[in-house]
């Protein structure tokens, strides 16, 4: 299925504006998810199940470790179809307390030579009230994570206003989530990343603690953060109700990457996803896992295209994984191939379950 997508479908998609393709996939994904027949056909084609991939993490049952990362299904439209194509869970969003139109277009560019995407959506979403209404009273076939950030506007630049905005978003979305991710690392929002420093983050987490959220809470980290600041963030999280980290978000600092500056001449502002993030993500996963001695759950995200990519993150300390760009470049068949490949790699190394392989590089 991957070869069919690469040879027949992807060439057509890549001749069309990337945001338009994204919107088309959302439309048809939502449509196909309405019908029992289409879901069953897709399940037969793409779904793969194996007990070696099952995990129970903070009381949540995951059939496999592969999730759709936040940033693709911003407004919660694909929950019905994603289990059929093999995803073990999804993280919707990023969602903000108030609706955001996002940054001006164009705000999405492909870099096929580097298997990467440049993203500058600017937290485009319908806002918590509209999405809460969409989720109310519904049940899904897999766990649902919800990614929350502060509203992208001048009104939330002030620290206290930003904290209130986060708290409002958490309060509205918590009832519908199996877990919640605090996104402090979006590189494309007004005012930058004001809660990526440990002092401001401490103030934010203090207020979130007061809500007494019963769901697991994860923190999404930027790959651009200096290791010293990552260590300070971990120290802050040790004092608050945080169960894990999503590692990592988009790379904002292009000068740190292996992509020559001239390649960006026709590309606008934005963060990089895909293969270019792979090494940054892996190094940060390793650091956090070793630093915390495995006491936090890590969700590995960035540059996953193959089972080997996924397994490397698992061995470095990730219990769960997320992707978007790999799906865009390889097609829906990549989920099945990754899950099957992970099982083969587990068996090769003598593991009976994926949980045994987590952090095995350091054991």
VEXDREN-2710 file (C-alpha; in Angstrom, 1 decimal):
% VEXDREN-2710
k/r/px/py/pz
1/UNK/0.0/0.0/0.0
2/UNK/2.9/2.4/0.7
3/UNK/4.3/1.9/-2.8
4/UNK/0.9/2.6/-4.4
5/UNK/0.5/5.8/-2.4
6/UNK/4.1/6.9/-3.2
7/UNK/3.8/6.2/-7.0
8/UNK/0.1/7.2/-7.7
9/UNK/-1.4/9.3/-5.0
10/UNK/1.4/11.3/-3.5
11/UNK/2.6/12.8/-6.9
12/UNK/-1.0/14.1/-7.4
13/UNK/-1.3/15.5/-3.8
14/UNK/2.1/17.2/-4.1
15/UNK/1.0/19.2/-7.1
16/UNK/-1.7/20.8/-5.0
17/UNK/-1.4/23.4/-2.3
18/UNK/-0.6/21.5/0.9
19/UNK/-3.2/23.3/3.0
20/UNK/-5.8/22.5/0.4
21/UNK/-4.8/18.8/0.5
22/UNK/-4.9/18.8/4.3
23/UNK/-8.5/20.2/4.2
24/UNK/-9.5/17.6/1.6
25/UNK/-8.2/14.7/3.8
26/UNK/-10.0/16.1/6.8
27/UNK/-13.3/16.3/4.8
28/UNK/-13.1/12.8/3.4
29/UNK/-11.7/11.3/6.6
30/UNK/-14.7/12.7/8.5
31/UNK/-17.1/11.5/5.8
32/UNK/-15.6/7.9/5.7
33/UNK/-15.8/7.7/9.4
34/UNK/-19.5/8.1/9.4
35/UNK/-20.2/4.7/7.8
36/UNK/-19.8/1.2/9.3
37/UNK/-19.0/-0.3/5.9
38/UNK/-16.2/2.1/4.9
39/UNK/-14.6/1.8/8.4
40/UNK/-14.6/-2.0/8.1
41/UNK/-13.1/-1.9/4.6
42/UNK/-10.3/0.4/5.8
43/UNK/-9.8/-1.8/8.9
44/UNK/-9.4/-4.8/6.8
45/UNK/-6.8/-3.0/4.6
46/UNK/-4.8/-1.1/7.2
47/UNK/-5.4/-2.3/10.8
48/UNK/-2.9/-4.5/12.5
49/UNK/-3.3/-5.9/16.0
50/UNK/-0.8/-7.7/18.2
51/UNK/-0.8/-8.2/22.0
52/UNK/2.9/-7.4/22.1
53/UNK/2.0/-3.7/21.3
54/UNK/-0.6/-3.4/24.0
55/UNK/0.1/-1.2/27.0
56/UNK/-1.8/0.2/30.0
57/UNK/-0.4/3.6/30.9
58/UNK/-1.9/5.6/33.8
59/UNK/-5.0/3.5/33.5
60/UNK/-5.4/4.1/29.8
61/UNK/-5.5/1.1/27.4
62/UNK/-3.4/1.5/24.2
63/UNK/-3.8/-1.2/21.6
64/UNK/-0.6/0.0/19.9
65/UNK/1.9/2.9/20.5
66/UNK/1.3/4.9/17.3
67/UNK/-0.8/8.1/17.7
68/UNK/-1.6/10.9/15.4
69/UNK/0.2/14.0/16.7
70/UNK/-1.5/17.3/17.5
71/UNK/-1.4/19.7/14.6
72/UNK/-3.3/17.6/12.0
73/UNK/-6.8/17.1/13.4
74/UNK/-7.0/20.6/14.9
75/UNK/-10.8/20.6/15.3
76/UNK/-11.6/17.0/16.2
77/UNK/-12.9/15.6/13.0
78/UNK/-11.1/12.3/12.5
79/UNK/-11.7/10.3/15.7
80/UNK/-14.1/7.8/14.0
81/UNK/-11.8/6.9/11.1
82/UNK/-8.3/6.8/12.6
83/UNK/-8.7/3.5/14.5
84/UNK/-9.7/1.9/11.2
85/UNK/-6.4/2.8/9.6
86/UNK/-4.4/1.5/12.6
87/UNK/-3.8/4.4/15.0
88/UNK/-3.6/3.4/18.6
89/UNK/-4.7/6.8/19.8
90/UNK/-4.9/10.4/18.7
91/UNK/-4.0/13.8/20.1
92/UNK/-6.4/16.4/18.8
93/UNK/-5.6/20.1/18.6
94/UNK/-3.8/22.2/19.4
95/UNK/-7.0/23.7/20.9
96/UNK/-7.1/27.2/22.6
97/UNK/-9.7/28.7/24.9
98/UNK/-10.9/31.1/22.2
99/UNK/-11.0/30.4/18.5
100/UNK/-8.1/31.3/16.3
101/UNK/-8.0/32.0/12.6
102/UNK/-4.3/31.4/12.6
103/UNK/-1.5/33.1/10.7
104/UNK/-2.0/34.5/7.1
105/UNK/-1.7/32.1/4.2
106/UNK/0.4/30.5/2.9
107/UNK/1.3/28.7/6.1
108/UNK/2.3/25.3/5.0
109/UNK/5.2/24.2/2.7
110/UNK/6.7/20.9/1.7
111/UNK/10.4/20.1/1.5
112/UNK/10.4/16.7/-0.2
113/UNK/14.2/16.5/-0.6
114/UNK/14.4/16.5/3.2
115/UNK/11.1/14.6/4.0
116/UNK/10.1/17.6/6.0
117/UNK/7.2/20.2/6.3
118/UNK/7.4/23.8/7.3
119/UNK/4.3/24.7/9.4
120/UNK/3.1/28.2/10.3
121/UNK/-0.6/27.6/11.1
122/UNK/-0.4/29.7/14.2
123/UNK/-2.8/27.6/16.3
124/UNK/-5.7/27.7/13.9
125/UNK/-8.7/26.1/15.6
126/UNK/-12.4/26.6/16.4
127/UNK/-11.8/27.1/20.1
128/UNK/-12.7/25.1/23.2
129/UNK/-16.5/25.8/23.3
130/UNK/-17.1/24.6/19.7
131/UNK/-14.9/21.5/20.0
132/UNK/-16.3/20.6/23.4
133/UNK/-19.8/20.7/21.8
134/UNK/-18.5/18.4/19.0
135/UNK/-17.1/15.9/21.6
136/UNK/-20.0/15.9/24.1
137/UNK/-21.7/12.6/24.7
138/UNK/-19.5/10.7/22.2
139/UNK/-17.3/7.6/22.7
140/UNK/-14.4/6.5/20.6
141/UNK/-12.6/3.3/19.8
142/UNK/-9.2/4.5/21.1
143/UNK/-7.8/6.9/23.7
144/UNK/-8.1/10.6/23.0
145/UNK/-5.5/13.1/24.0
146/UNK/-6.2/16.8/23.9
147/UNK/-3.5/19.4/23.3
148/UNK/-4.0/22.8/24.9
149/UNK/-2.2/26.0/24.3
150/UNK/-2.9/29.7/25.0
151/UNK/-4.9/31.6/22.5
152/UNK/-2.8/33.1/19.7
153/UNK/-3.6/36.8/20.3
154/UNK/-2.3/40.1/21.7
155/UNK/-4.7/39.7/24.6
156/UNK/-2.8/36.6/26.0
157/UNK/0.7/38.0/25.8
158/UNK/0.6/39.2/29.4
159/UNK/1.7/36.4/31.7
160/UNK/-1.4/36.4/33.9
161/UNK/-3.7/36.6/31.0
162/UNK/-1.9/33.7/29.3
163/UNK/-2.2/31.6/32.5
164/UNK/-5.9/32.3/32.7
165/UNK/-6.4/31.4/29.1
166/UNK/-4.6/28.0/29.6
167/UNK/-6.7/27.4/32.7
168/UNK/-9.9/28.2/30.8
169/UNK/-9.0/25.8/28.1
170/UNK/-8.1/23.0/30.5
171/UNK/-11.3/23.4/32.4
172/UNK/-13.5/23.2/29.3
173/UNK/-11.6/20.2/27.6
174/UNK/-10.7/18.0/30.6
175/UNK/-14.0/16.1/30.7
176/UNK/-13.5/14.8/27.1
177/UNK/-9.8/13.8/27.3
178/UNK/-8.1/10.6/28.3
179/UNK/-5.0/12.7/28.8
180/UNK/-4.1/16.4/28.3
181/UNK/-1.0/17.9/26.8
182/UNK/0.1/21.4/27.8
183/UNK/1.6/22.9/24.7
184/UNK/4.2/25.5/25.8
185/UNK/6.3/25.0/22.7
186/UNK/4.3/26.2/19.6
187/UNK/6.9/28.2/17.6
188/UNK/4.3/30.1/15.5
189/UNK/2.2/32.0/18.0
190/UNK/2.0/35.7/18.9
191/UNK/4.4/36.5/21.6
192/UNK/6.6/33.4/21.2
193/UNK/6.8/30.7/23.9
194/UNK/6.4/32.6/27.2
195/UNK/6.0/29.5/29.3
196/UNK/9.1/27.6/28.0
197/UNK/11.2/29.1/30.8
198/UNK/11.1/27.4/34.1
199/UNK/10.0/30.4/36.2
200/UNK/6.9/31.2/34.1
201/UNK/6.1/27.5/33.7
202/UNK/6.0/27.1/37.5
203/UNK/3.4/29.8/37.7
204/UNK/1.3/28.2/35.0
205/UNK/1.5/24.7/36.6
206/UNK/0.6/26.1/40.0
207/UNK/-2.7/27.4/38.6
208/UNK/-3.3/24.2/36.7
209/UNK/-2.8/22.2/39.9
210/UNK/-5.6/24.2/41.5
211/UNK/-8.1/22.8/38.9
212/UNK/-7.4/19.3/40.3
213/UNK/-7.5/17.6/37.0
214/UNK/-7.9/13.8/37.3
215/UNK/-6.5/13.0/33.9
216/UNK/-2.8/12.4/33.2
217/UNK/-1.0/15.7/32.1
218/UNK/1.9/15.8/29.6
219/UNK/4.1/18.7/28.7
220/UNK/5.2/19.2/25.1
221/UNK/8.8/20.3/24.8
222/UNK/10.6/22.3/22.2
223/UNK/13.7/20.7/20.6
224/UNK/15.2/24.2/20.5
225/UNK/15.5/24.4/24.3
226/UNK/19.0/24.4/25.8
227/UNK/19.6/21.3/27.9
228/UNK/20.1/23.5/31.0
229/UNK/16.6/24.9/30.6
230/UNK/15.1/21.4/30.0
231/UNK/16.7/20.3/33.3
232/UNK/15.1/23.3/35.1
233/UNK/11.7/22.4/33.5
234/UNK/12.0/18.9/34.8
235/UNK/12.7/20.2/38.2
236/UNK/9.6/22.3/38.0
237/UNK/7.5/19.4/36.9
238/UNK/8.7/17.4/39.8
239/UNK/6.8/19.8/42.0
240/UNK/3.6/19.6/40.1
241/UNK/1.0/17.3/38.7
242/UNK/2.8/16.2/35.5
243/UNK/3.0/12.6/34.4
244/UNK/5.1/12.9/31.2
245/UNK/6.5/14.7/28.2
246/UNK/5.8/14.8/24.5
247/UNK/9.2/15.1/22.8
248/UNK/9.2/17.0/20.7
249/UNK/7.5/19.9/18.9
250/UNK/8.7/21.6/15.7
251/UNK/12.2/22.9/15.2
252/UNK/12.2/26.7/15.0
253/UNK/15.9/27.4/14.8
254/UNK/16.7/26.5/11.1
255/UNK/20.4/27.3/11.6
256/UNK/20.7/24.2/13.8
257/UNK/19.5/21.9/11.0
258/UNK/21.4/20.3/8.2
259/UNK/19.2/22.0/5.6
260/UNK/21.1/24.8/3.7
261/UNK/19.8/28.3/4.2
262/UNK/19.2/28.7/0.5
263/UNK/16.6/26.0/0.6
264/UNK/14.3/28.3/2.5
265/UNK/14.4/31.2/0.0
266/UNK/10.9/30.5/-1.3
267/UNK/9.5/29.3/2.1
268/UNK/7.9/31.6/4.7
269/UNK/8.2/31.6/8.5
270/UNK/7.4/28.5/10.5
271/UNK/8.7/25.5/12.4
272/UNK/10.1/22.3/10.7
273/UNK/8.6/18.9/11.1
274/UNK/9.6/15.5/9.7
275/UNK/13.1/13.9/9.3
276/UNK/14.8/17.1/10.2
277/UNK/13.5/16.8/13.7
278/UNK/14.5/13.1/14.2
279/UNK/17.9/13.5/15.8
280/UNK/16.8/16.5/17.9
281/UNK/13.9/14.5/19.2
282/UNK/15.9/11.3/19.9
283/UNK/18.6/13.2/21.8
284/UNK/16.0/15.0/24.0
285/UNK/14.2/11.7/24.7
286/UNK/17.5/10.1/25.8
287/UNK/18.3/13.0/28.0
288/UNK/14.9/13.2/29.7
289/UNK/14.7/9.5/30.2
290/UNK/18.2/9.2/31.7
291/UNK/17.7/12.4/33.8
292/UNK/14.4/11.2/35.3
293/UNK/15.4/7.5/35.5
294/UNK/12.2/6.6/33.7
295/UNK/9.7/8.1/36.2
296/UNK/7.9/10.1/33.5
297/UNK/6.1/8.6/30.5
298/UNK/7.6/9.9/27.3
299/UNK/5.7/10.2/24.0
300/UNK/8.3/10.3/21.2
301/UNK/7.5/12.5/18.2
302/UNK/9.6/13.7/15.3
303/UNK/10.8/12.1/12.1
304/UNK/9.1/8.7/12.4
305/UNK/8.8/7.1/8.9
306/UNK/9.7/3.5/9.6
307/UNK/9.6/0.8/12.3
308/UNK/13.3/1.3/12.9
309/UNK/12.7/5.0/13.5
310/UNK/9.9/4.2/16.0
311/UNK/11.9/1.5/17.7
312/UNK/14.9/3.8/18.2
313/UNK/12.7/6.2/20.1
314/UNK/11.3/3.3/22.2
315/UNK/14.7/2.0/23.1
316/UNK/15.7/5.6/24.1
317/UNK/12.8/5.8/26.5
318/UNK/9.5/6.5/24.7
319/UNK/6.5/4.4/25.7
320/UNK/4.2/6.0/23.0
321/UNK/4.9/7.6/19.7
322/UNK/3.3/10.2/17.4
323/UNK/3.6/11.2/13.8
324/UNK/2.2/13.4/11.1
325/UNK/4.8/14.0/8.4
326/UNK/5.5/10.3/8.0
327/UNK/1.8/9.9/7.2
328/UNK/1.9/12.7/4.6
329/UNK/5.0/11.3/2.8
330/UNK/4.3/7.5/3.1
331/UNK/0.5/7.3/3.2
332/UNK/-1.9/5.5/5.6
333/UNK/-0.2/2.2/5.1
334/UNK/2.8/3.3/7.0
335/UNK/0.9/2.8/10.4
336/UNK/0.4/-0.9/9.7
337/UNK/4.0/-1.3/8.5
338/UNK/5.4/0.5/11.6
339/UNK/3.4/-1.6/14.0
340/UNK/4.3/-4.9/12.3
341/UNK/7.9/-3.9/12.1
342/UNK/8.0/-3.0/15.8
343/UNK/6.7/-6.5/16.6
344/UNK/9.4/-8.1/14.5
345/UNK/12.1/-6.0/16.2
346/UNK/10.7/-6.8/19.7
347/UNK/10.8/-10.5/18.8
348/UNK/14.3/-10.2/17.4
349/UNK/15.5/-8.7/20.7
350/UNK/13.6/-11.3/22.8
351/UNK/10.9/-8.9/24.3
352/UNK/7.4/-10.2/24.8
353/UNK/5.9/-6.7/25.1
354/UNK/6.8/-3.2/24.0
355/UNK/7.0/-2.0/27.6
356/UNK/10.0/-4.2/28.1
357/UNK/11.9/-2.4/25.3
358/UNK/11.3/1.1/26.7
359/UNK/14.6/2.6/27.6
360/UNK/16.4/-0.7/26.9
361/UNK/19.3/1.1/25.3
362/UNK/20.4/2.1/28.8
363/UNK/19.7/-1.1/30.7
END
